[in-house]
């Protein structure tokens, strides 16, 4: 009996040891799994942070470039609206000249000649000041109409010019660097319509007369 009991006790103890070992193995496996999961989570977190950092840096770089561009444009074209308003000085000067030239009392007088000379000097000075600030007049007369620079206000019959050629400048246009400050207002040439050739009634009448 004692032997049997001893054997049983030894068996139970060995089973307990096996159970404890299996429990330990399971706990080790669980710990390893948890550690791996923790490692994965850490790696993912680092990757997310790196991605956010890269995006933030890209946004900051884009903002910096936009700021630089705006600063450049402000420096180069800061006087755009002032220059546009200042062009009215040249317009008013030109209108005053035309009014004086059409005045019957002043026509061909010495006083008018002197006044026009002074007005021309002022006009040249204004153009010179504008030119120094990269504001330049647009060449229009005898040029082909360019929609980017000219605005056609009327058509003028002229068989000596190619259709679409500028034959009259109503208001001078200007550019500032590579931008249009205001377009030139112009009159362009067109062919004279020969009604006798195009009107069939005229052709019939001419045939009858024959």
C-alpha positions as CSV (number, residue, x, y, z in Angstrom):
1,X,0.0,0.0,0.0
2,X,2.7,2.4,1.0
3,X,4.4,1.7,-2.3
4,X,1.3,2.4,-4.2
5,X,0.7,5.6,-2.3
6,X,4.3,6.7,-2.9
7,X,4.0,6.0,-6.6
8,X,0.7,8.0,-6.7
9,X,2.3,10.9,-4.9
10,X,5.3,10.9,-7.3
11,X,2.9,10.7,-10.3
12,X,0.8,13.6,-8.9
13,X,4.0,15.7,-8.3
14,X,5.3,14.9,-11.8
15,X,1.9,16.0,-13.3
16,X,2.0,19.2,-11.2
17,X,5.5,19.9,-12.5
18,X,4.4,19.3,-16.1
19,X,1.3,21.5,-15.6
20,X,3.5,24.2,-14.1
21,X,5.9,23.9,-16.9
22,X,3.1,24.1,-19.5
23,X,1.7,27.1,-17.7
24,X,5.1,28.8,-17.7
25,X,5.5,28.0,-21.4
26,X,2.1,29.5,-22.2
27,X,2.9,32.6,-20.2
28,X,6.2,32.9,-22.0
29,X,4.4,32.6,-25.4
30,X,1.9,35.2,-24.3
31,X,4.6,37.5,-23.2
32,X,6.5,37.1,-26.5
33,X,3.3,37.7,-28.4
34,X,2.6,40.8,-26.3
35,X,6.1,42.1,-26.9
36,X,5.8,41.5,-30.6
37,X,2.5,43.4,-30.7
38,X,4.1,46.2,-28.7
39,X,7.0,46.3,-31.1
40,X,4.6,46.4,-34.1
41,X,2.6,49.2,-32.4
42,X,5.8,51.2,-31.7
43,X,7.0,50.8,-35.3
44,X,3.6,51.8,-36.7
45,X,3.6,54.8,-34.4
46,X,7.0,55.9,-35.5
47,X,6.0,55.5,-39.2
48,X,2.9,57.6,-38.6
49,X,4.9,60.3,-36.9
50,X,7.4,60.2,-39.7
51,X,4.6,60.6,-42.2
52,X,3.0,63.5,-40.3
53,X,6.4,65.2,-40.0
54,X,7.0,64.8,-43.7
55,X,3.6,66.3,-44.5
56,X,4.1,69.2,-42.1
57,X,7.5,69.9,-43.7
58,X,6.0,69.8,-47.2
59,X,3.3,72.2,-46.2
60,X,5.8,74.6,-44.5
61,X,7.9,74.5,-47.7
62,X,4.9,75.3,-49.9
63,X,3.9,78.2,-47.6
64,X,7.5,79.5,-47.8
65,X,7.5,79.3,-51.6
66,X,4.1,81.1,-51.8
67,X,5.4,83.8,-49.4
68,X,8.5,84.3,-51.5
69,X,6.5,84.5,-54.7
70,X,4.1,87.0,-53.1
71,X,7.0,89.1,-51.8
72,X,8.6,89.0,-55.3
73,X,5.4,90.1,-57.0
74,X,4.8,92.8,-54.4
75,X,8.3,94.2,-55.0
76,X,8.0,94.0,-58.8
77,X,4.4,95.0,-59.3
78,X,3.6,96.9,-56.1
79,X,3.1,100.1,-58.0
80,X,0.8,98.6,-60.6
81,X,-2.4,100.4,-59.4
82,X,-0.6,103.6,-58.7
83,X,0.9,103.5,-62.2
84,X,-2.5,102.8,-63.8
85,X,-4.0,105.8,-62.1
86,X,-1.0,108.0,-63.0
87,X,-1.6,107.3,-66.7
88,X,-4.6,109.7,-66.5
89,X,-2.0,112.5,-66.3
90,X,-0.8,111.6,-69.8
91,X,-4.4,111.3,-71.0
92,X,-5.4,114.7,-69.6
93,X,-2.3,116.3,-71.1
94,X,-3.1,114.8,-74.5
95,X,-6.7,116.0,-74.3
96,X,-5.6,119.5,-73.4
97,X,-3.2,119.6,-76.4
98,X,-6.0,118.6,-78.7
99,X,-8.4,121.2,-77.3
100,X,-5.8,123.9,-77.7
101,X,-4.9,122.8,-81.2
102,X,-8.6,123.0,-82.2
103,X,-9.2,126.4,-80.7
104,X,-9.9,128.8,-83.6
105,X,-8.6,131.8,-81.7
106,X,-5.3,130.3,-80.8
107,X,-4.6,128.5,-84.0
108,X,-1.3,129.3,-85.7
109,X,-0.4,131.8,-82.9
110,X,3.0,132.1,-81.3
111,X,1.4,131.6,-77.8
112,X,-0.1,128.3,-78.9
113,X,3.3,127.1,-80.2
114,X,5.0,127.9,-77.0
115,X,2.3,126.2,-74.9
116,X,2.5,123.1,-77.0
117,X,6.3,123.0,-76.8
118,X,6.0,123.0,-73.0
119,X,3.3,120.4,-72.9
120,X,5.4,118.2,-75.2
121,X,8.4,118.5,-72.8
122,X,6.1,117.6,-69.8
123,X,4.8,114.6,-71.8
124,X,8.3,113.4,-72.6
125,X,9.4,113.7,-69.0
126,X,6.4,111.7,-67.8
127,X,7.1,109.0,-70.4
128,X,10.8,109.0,-69.3
129,X,9.8,108.6,-65.6
130,X,7.5,105.7,-66.5
131,X,10.2,104.1,-68.6
132,X,12.7,104.1,-65.7
133,X,10.1,102.2,-63.7
134,X,9.6,99.6,-66.5
135,X,6.3,101.2,-67.6
136,X,6.5,101.5,-71.4
137,X,4.0,102.6,-74.1
138,X,2.7,100.0,-76.5
139,X,3.6,100.6,-80.2
140,X,0.3,100.5,-82.1
141,X,0.3,102.5,-85.4
142,X,0.7,100.4,-88.5
143,X,1.0,97.2,-86.4
144,X,-1.3,94.2,-86.7
145,X,-4.1,94.2,-84.1
146,X,-3.0,92.1,-81.1
147,X,-5.9,91.2,-78.7
148,X,-3.4,90.9,-75.9
149,X,-2.2,94.5,-76.3
150,X,-4.9,96.4,-78.3
151,X,-8.6,96.9,-78.1
152,X,-10.4,97.8,-81.4
153,X,-12.9,100.6,-81.0
154,X,-13.8,101.1,-84.7
155,X,-13.1,100.0,-88.2
156,X,-11.8,102.5,-90.8
157,X,-12.0,101.8,-94.5
158,X,-8.6,101.8,-96.0
159,X,-7.7,99.8,-99.1
160,X,-4.0,100.7,-98.8
161,X,-3.6,98.7,-95.6
162,X,-4.1,95.0,-94.8
163,X,-7.3,94.4,-93.0
164,X,-6.8,94.5,-89.2
165,X,-3.9,97.0,-89.4
166,X,-4.0,99.7,-86.7
167,X,-4.4,103.1,-88.5
168,X,-5.6,105.2,-85.6
169,X,-4.6,105.3,-81.9
170,X,-7.4,106.7,-79.7
171,X,-5.7,106.1,-76.4
172,X,-2.2,104.9,-75.8
173,X,-1.7,101.6,-74.0
174,X,1.1,100.7,-71.5
175,X,2.8,97.7,-70.1
176,X,4.6,97.3,-66.8
177,X,7.4,94.7,-67.1
178,X,5.8,91.7,-68.7
179,X,2.2,92.6,-67.7
180,X,-0.4,94.7,-69.5
181,X,-1.1,97.9,-67.6
182,X,-3.9,98.9,-70.0
183,X,-4.6,98.1,-73.7
184,X,-4.3,100.6,-76.5
185,X,-7.7,101.8,-77.8
186,X,-7.3,101.8,-81.6
187,X,-9.1,102.0,-84.9
188,X,-8.3,99.2,-87.5
189,X,-8.4,99.1,-91.2
190,X,-10.9,97.3,-93.4
191,X,-11.5,96.9,-97.1
192,X,-13.9,99.3,-98.8
193,X,-17.0,97.4,-99.8
194,X,-17.6,97.6,-103.6
195,X,-21.4,97.4,-103.6
196,X,-21.7,97.4,-107.4
197,X,-19.8,94.1,-107.5
198,X,-21.7,92.5,-104.7
199,X,-25.3,93.7,-105.4
200,X,-27.0,91.4,-107.9
201,X,-29.6,94.1,-108.8
202,X,-26.8,96.3,-110.0
203,X,-25.5,93.4,-112.1
204,X,-28.9,92.9,-113.6
205,X,-29.3,96.6,-114.4
206,X,-25.9,96.7,-116.1
207,X,-26.8,93.6,-118.2
208,X,-30.1,95.3,-119.3
209,X,-28.3,98.5,-120.2
210,X,-26.0,96.5,-122.4
